[in-house]
Amino acid sequence: MIANLNGQIQRVTVTGENPNDLMDQREQLIEQVSAIVPTTVLTQPDGTTACCVGGVDLVFQRVRRTMSLRRIQPPAGHAHVGHGSASTHAAR
């Protein structure tokens, strides 16, 4: 979903229009991800964002990567993030 919004934001930005509503929707989704795992967000010049989890890009512009989250014990509250480089998908 973040990658899809990135694509829409990119298209609107190129036309010179204001994508504020789309950016607000994207920010809400990023906040949901950030509530689960520490997330680094880098804004690109074209209005898209790169969202990184554990040093790996979850979303870069219109490309998304599938990740899994698994709770591990002990210590309580820690999580393991798994990812696969072969599972990237371009959003339209």
LOZA-217610 format. One record per residue: residue number from 0; x, y, z negated of N, C-alpha, C, O in turn. Coordinates in Angstrom, 1 decimal. Layout:
N
   k     nX     nY     nZ    caX    caY    caZ     cX     cY     cZ     oX     oY     oZ
 NUM      X      Y      Z      X      Y      Z      X      Y      Z      X      Y      Z
...
REM end
This chain:
92
   k     nX     nY     nZ    caX    caY    caZ     cX     cY     cZ     oX     oY     oZ
   0    0.8   -1.2    0.0    0.0    0.0    0.0    0.9    1.3    0.0    0.5    2.2    0.7
   1    2.0    1.3   -0.8    2.8    2.4   -0.8    3.5    2.6    0.6    3.5    3.7    1.1
   2    3.9    1.5    1.2    4.4    1.6    2.5    3.4    2.1    3.6    3.8    2.9    4.4
   3    2.2    1.7    3.4    1.1    2.2    4.3    0.9    3.7    4.2    0.8    4.4    5.1
   4    0.9    4.1    2.9    0.8    5.6    2.6    2.0    6.3    3.2    1.8    7.4    3.7
   5    3.2    5.8    3.0    4.4    6.4    3.6    4.2    6.6    5.1    4.5    7.7    5.6
   6    3.7    5.6    5.8    3.5    5.8    7.2    2.5    6.9    7.5    2.7    7.7    8.5
   7    1.4    6.9    6.8    0.4    8.0    7.0    1.0    9.4    6.7    0.7   10.3    7.4
   8    1.7    9.5    5.6    2.3   10.7    5.2    3.3   11.2    6.3    3.4   12.4    6.6
   9    4.1   10.2    6.8    5.1   10.6    7.8    4.4   11.1    9.1    4.8   12.1    9.6
  10    3.3   10.5    9.5    2.6   10.9   10.7    1.9   12.3   10.5    2.0   13.1   11.4
  11    1.4   12.5    9.3    0.7   13.8    9.0    1.8   14.9    8.9    1.6   16.0    9.5
  12    2.9   14.6    8.3    4.0   15.6    8.1    4.6   16.0    9.5    4.9   17.2    9.7
  13    4.7   15.1   10.4    5.3   15.4   11.7    4.4   16.3   12.5    4.9   17.2   13.3
  14    3.1   16.3   12.3    2.1   17.1   13.0    2.1   18.5   12.4    1.5   19.4   12.9
  15    2.8   18.7   11.2    2.8   20.0   10.6    1.6   20.2    9.6    1.5   21.3    9.0
  16    0.8   19.2    9.4   -0.3   19.3    8.5    0.2   18.9    7.1    1.3   18.5    6.9
  17   -0.7   19.1    6.1   -0.3   18.9    4.7   -0.9   17.6    4.2   -2.1   17.4    4.2
  18    0.0   16.6    3.8   -0.5   15.3    3.3   -0.7   15.2    1.8   -0.5   14.1    1.3
  19   -1.0   16.3    1.2   -1.1   16.3   -0.3   -2.0   15.2   -0.9   -1.6   14.5   -1.9
  20   -3.2   14.9   -0.3   -4.0   13.9   -0.8   -3.4   12.5   -0.7   -3.5   11.7   -1.7
  21   -2.7   12.2    0.4   -2.0   11.0    0.6   -0.9   10.8   -0.4   -0.6    9.8   -1.0
  22   -0.2   11.9   -0.6    1.0   11.9   -1.6    0.5   11.7   -3.0    1.2   11.0   -3.8
  23   -0.7   12.2   -3.3   -1.2   12.0   -4.7   -1.6   10.5   -4.8   -1.3    9.9   -5.9
  24   -2.2    9.9   -3.8   -2.5    8.5   -3.9   -1.3    7.6   -4.0   -1.2    6.7   -4.8
  25   -0.2    8.0   -3.3    1.0    7.3   -3.4    1.6    7.4   -4.7    2.2    6.4   -5.3
  26    1.6    8.6   -5.3    2.2    8.8   -6.6    1.5    8.0   -7.7    2.1    7.5   -8.6
  27    0.1    7.8   -7.6   -0.6    7.0   -8.5   -0.2    5.5   -8.4    0.0    4.9   -9.5
  28    0.1    5.0   -7.2    0.5    3.7   -7.1    2.0    3.5   -7.6    2.3    2.5   -8.2
  29    2.8    4.5   -7.4    4.2    4.4   -7.9    4.1    4.4   -9.4    4.9    3.7  -10.0
  30    3.3    5.2  -10.0    3.1    5.2  -11.5    2.7    3.9  -12.0    3.1    3.4  -13.1
  31    1.8    3.2  -11.3    1.4    1.8  -11.7    2.6    0.9  -11.7    2.7    0.0  -12.6
  32    3.4    0.9  -10.6    4.6    0.0  -10.6    5.5    0.4  -11.7    6.1   -0.5  -12.3
  33    5.7    1.7  -11.9    6.7    2.2  -12.9    6.2    1.8  -14.3    7.1    1.6  -15.2
  34    5.0    1.6  -14.5    4.5    1.1  -15.8    4.8   -0.3  -16.1    4.8   -0.8  -17.3
  35    5.1   -1.1  -15.1    5.5   -2.5  -15.2    7.0   -2.7  -15.2    7.5   -3.4  -16.1
  36    7.7   -2.1  -14.3    9.2   -2.2  -14.3    9.8   -0.8  -14.0    9.2    0.0  -13.4
  37   11.0   -0.6  -14.5   11.7    0.7  -14.2   11.9    0.8  -12.7   12.4   -0.1  -12.0
  38   11.4    2.0  -12.2   11.4    2.2  -10.8   12.1    3.6  -10.5   11.9    4.6  -11.2
  39   13.0    3.5   -9.5   13.7    4.7   -9.0   13.0    5.2   -7.7   12.8    4.3   -6.8
  40   12.7    6.4   -7.6   12.0    6.9   -6.4   12.8    8.0   -5.8   13.3    9.0   -6.4
  41   13.1    7.8   -4.5   13.9    8.8   -3.8   13.0    9.4   -2.6   12.6    8.6   -1.8
  42   12.8   10.7   -2.6   12.0   11.3   -1.5   12.9   11.5   -0.3   14.0   12.1   -0.4
  43   12.4   11.1    0.9   13.1   11.3    2.1   12.7   12.6    2.8   11.6   13.1    2.5
  44   13.5   13.1    3.7   13.2   14.4    4.4   11.9   14.3    5.2   11.3   15.4    5.4
  45   11.5   13.1    5.6   10.2   13.0    6.4    9.0   12.9    5.6    7.9   12.7    6.1
  46    9.2   13.0    4.2    8.0   12.9    3.3    7.8   11.5    2.8    7.0   11.4    1.8
  47    8.4   10.5    3.3    8.3    9.2    2.8    9.1    9.0    1.5    9.9    9.9    1.2
  48    8.9    7.9    0.8    9.7    7.7   -0.4   10.4    6.3   -0.3    9.9    5.4    0.4
  49   11.5    6.1   -1.0   12.1    4.8   -1.2   11.9    4.5   -2.7   12.2    5.3   -3.5
  50   11.3    3.4   -3.0   11.1    3.0   -4.3   12.0    1.8   -4.6   11.9    0.7   -3.9
  51   12.8    1.9   -5.6   13.8    0.8   -5.9   13.5    0.3   -7.3   13.2    1.0   -8.2
  52   13.6   -1.1   -7.4   13.4   -1.8   -8.6   14.6   -2.7   -8.8   14.9   -3.5   -8.0
  53   15.3   -2.5   -9.9   16.5   -3.2  -10.2   17.6   -3.1   -9.1   18.4   -4.0   -8.8
  54   17.7   -1.9   -8.5   18.7   -1.6   -7.5   18.3   -2.1   -6.1   19.1   -2.0   -5.2
  55   17.1   -2.7   -6.0   16.7   -3.2   -4.7   15.5   -2.4   -4.2   14.6   -2.2   -5.0
  56   15.5   -2.1   -2.9   14.4   -1.3   -2.4   13.1   -2.2   -2.3   13.1   -3.2   -1.6
  57   12.1   -1.7   -3.0   10.8   -2.4   -3.0   10.0   -1.8   -1.7    9.4   -2.6   -1.0
  58   10.2   -0.5   -1.5    9.6    0.2   -0.4   10.7    1.1    0.2   11.3    1.9   -0.6
  59   10.9    1.1    1.5   11.7    2.1    2.1   11.0    2.6    3.4   10.8    1.8    4.3
  60   10.5    3.8    3.3    9.7    4.4    4.4    8.5    3.6    4.6    7.6    3.5    3.7
  61    8.4    2.9    5.8    7.2    2.0    6.0    7.4    0.6    5.9    6.6   -0.3    6.3
  62    8.6    0.2    5.3    8.9   -1.2    5.1    8.8   -1.6    3.7    9.3   -0.8    2.8
  63    8.2   -2.7    3.4    8.0   -3.1    2.0    8.6   -4.5    1.8    8.8   -5.3    2.8
  64    9.0   -4.8    0.6    9.6   -6.1    0.3    8.8   -6.7   -0.8    8.3   -6.1   -1.7
  65    8.5   -8.0   -0.6    7.8   -8.7   -1.6    8.7   -9.1   -2.8    9.8   -9.6   -2.6
  66    8.2   -8.8   -4.0    8.9   -9.1   -5.2    8.0   -9.9   -6.1    6.8   -9.8   -6.1
  67    8.6  -10.6   -7.0    7.8  -11.3   -8.1    8.4  -10.9   -9.4    9.5  -10.5   -9.6
  68    7.5  -10.9  -10.4    7.9  -10.5  -11.8    7.5  -11.6  -12.7    6.4  -12.2  -12.7
  69    8.5  -12.0  -13.5    8.3  -13.1  -14.5    8.8  -12.7  -15.8   10.0  -12.2  -15.9
  70    8.0  -12.8  -16.8    8.4  -12.5  -18.2    9.3  -13.6  -18.7    9.1  -14.8  -18.5
  71   10.4  -13.2  -19.4   11.3  -14.2  -20.0   11.4  -14.0  -21.5   11.1  -12.9  -22.0
  72   11.6  -15.1  -22.2   11.7  -15.0  -23.6   13.1  -15.6  -24.0   13.6  -16.4  -23.2
  73   13.7  -15.3  -25.1   13.7  -14.0  -25.7   14.6  -13.1  -24.9   15.2  -13.5  -24.0
  74   14.8  -11.9  -25.2   14.1  -11.1  -26.2   12.7  -10.6  -25.6   12.6  -10.5  -24.4
  75   11.8  -10.5  -26.5   10.4  -10.1  -26.1   10.4   -8.8  -25.3   11.2   -7.9  -25.6
  76    9.5   -8.8  -24.3    9.4   -7.5  -23.6   10.3   -7.4  -22.4   10.1   -6.5  -21.6
  77   11.2   -8.2  -22.2   12.1   -8.2  -21.0   11.5   -8.9  -19.9   10.7   -9.9  -20.1
  78   11.8   -8.5  -18.7   11.2   -9.2  -17.5   12.3   -9.4  -16.5   13.4   -8.7  -16.5
  79   12.1  -10.4  -15.6   13.1  -10.7  -14.6   12.4  -10.4  -13.2   11.2  -10.8  -13.0
  80   13.1   -9.6  -12.4   12.5   -9.3  -11.1   13.2  -10.1  -10.0   14.5  -10.0   -9.9
  81   12.5  -10.8   -9.2   13.0  -11.6   -8.2   12.6  -11.0   -6.8   11.6  -10.4   -6.7
  82   13.5  -11.1   -5.8   13.2  -10.6   -4.5   13.8  -11.5   -3.5   14.7  -12.2   -3.7
  83   13.4  -11.3   -2.3   13.9  -12.0   -1.1   14.1  -11.1    0.0   13.2  -10.4    0.4
  84   15.3  -11.2    0.6   15.6  -10.3    1.8   14.8  -10.7    3.0   14.6   -9.9    3.9
  85   14.3  -11.9    3.1   13.6  -12.4    4.2   12.1  -12.0    4.2   11.4  -12.4    5.1
  86   11.7  -11.4    3.1   10.3  -11.1    3.0    9.9   -9.7    3.2    9.0   -9.2    2.6
  87   10.6   -8.9    4.1   10.3   -7.6    4.3    9.2   -7.5    5.4    9.2   -8.3    6.3
  88    8.4   -6.5    5.3    7.3   -6.4    6.3    7.1   -4.9    6.6    7.2   -4.0    5.7
  89    6.9   -4.6    7.9    6.7   -3.2    8.3    5.2   -2.9    8.2    4.4   -3.7    8.7
  90    4.9   -1.8    7.6    3.5   -1.4    7.5    3.2   -0.5    8.7    4.1    0.1    9.3
  91    1.9   -0.6    9.1    1.5    0.2   10.3    0.9    1.5    9.9    0.5    2.3   10.7
REM end
